[in-house]
Amino acid sequence: MIENNNKKEKLPKFLYSLKLRSAIIAFVFFLLLSTEYAYQFLDMIFNNSLVLLNEKKEPSFLGKIIMGLILAIIIFIF
């Protein structure tokens, strides 16, 4: 005889505290990693093999992509 369970499985409720925590971490890391010094440090890491800053010391498109990937990895870890 097949027994039919009419009980619904309880799904975990979405925790807004985790979403808020991720947003605050993203905000802080964005502030830290969007400075000119962060891009200069990143430029030093790549030993000027990639053009990450232009003549006006503004980040290039590639520099923004690399910094965005770093930010995404940090947010994923935390």
C-alpha positions as CSV (number, residue, x, y, z in Angstrom):
1,M,0.0,0.0,0.0
2,I,1.4,3.4,-1.0
3,E,1.2,6.0,1.6
4,N,0.7,9.5,0.4
5,N,2.2,12.3,2.5
6,N,0.2,15.4,2.3
7,K,2.7,17.3,4.5
8,K,4.3,20.1,2.6
9,E,8.1,20.4,3.0
10,K,9.0,23.6,4.8
11,L,11.4,25.7,2.7
12,P,13.9,27.9,4.6
13,K,12.8,31.5,4.7
14,F,14.9,34.0,2.9
15,L,17.1,35.8,5.5
16,Y,17.2,39.5,4.8
17,S,20.0,39.9,7.3
18,L,22.3,37.9,5.0
19,K,21.3,40.1,2.1
20,L,21.9,43.3,4.2
21,R,25.3,41.9,5.3
22,S,26.3,41.2,1.8
23,A,25.3,44.7,0.7
24,I,27.2,46.4,3.5
25,I,30.3,44.3,2.7
26,A,30.0,45.2,-1.0
27,F,29.7,48.9,-0.1
28,V,32.8,48.9,2.1
29,F,34.9,47.0,-0.3
30,F,33.7,49.1,-3.2
31,L,34.8,52.3,-1.3
32,L,38.2,50.7,-0.5
33,L,38.8,49.3,-4.0
34,S,37.6,52.1,-6.1
35,T,40.3,54.6,-5.0
36,E,43.2,55.7,-7.2
37,Y,45.7,54.0,-4.8
38,A,44.0,50.6,-5.2
39,Y,44.4,50.8,-9.0
40,Q,48.0,51.9,-8.6
41,F,48.6,48.9,-6.3
42,L,47.0,46.7,-8.9
43,D,49.2,48.2,-11.5
44,M,52.2,47.4,-9.4
45,I,51.1,43.8,-9.1
46,F,50.9,43.3,-12.8
47,N,54.3,45.1,-13.2
48,N,53.0,47.4,-15.9
49,S,52.4,44.5,-18.3
50,L,48.8,45.4,-18.6
51,V,47.5,49.0,-19.1
52,L,45.3,49.5,-16.1
53,L,45.8,53.3,-15.7
54,N,45.8,55.9,-18.4
55,E,47.9,59.1,-18.6
56,K,45.5,60.9,-16.3
57,K,45.8,58.1,-13.7
58,E,42.2,57.1,-14.4
59,P,41.4,53.3,-14.5
60,S,41.0,51.8,-17.9
61,F,38.2,49.4,-18.9
62,L,40.4,46.4,-18.2
63,G,41.4,47.8,-14.8
64,K,37.7,48.2,-13.9
65,I,37.0,44.6,-15.0
66,I,39.8,43.2,-13.0
67,M,38.9,45.2,-9.9
68,G,35.2,44.1,-10.3
69,L,36.3,40.5,-10.4
70,I,38.3,41.0,-7.3
71,L,35.3,42.6,-5.6
72,A,33.0,39.7,-6.7
73,I,35.4,37.1,-5.3
74,I,35.7,38.9,-2.0
75,I,31.9,39.2,-1.7
76,F,31.5,35.5,-2.6
77,I,34.0,34.5,0.1
78,F,32.3,36.6,2.8
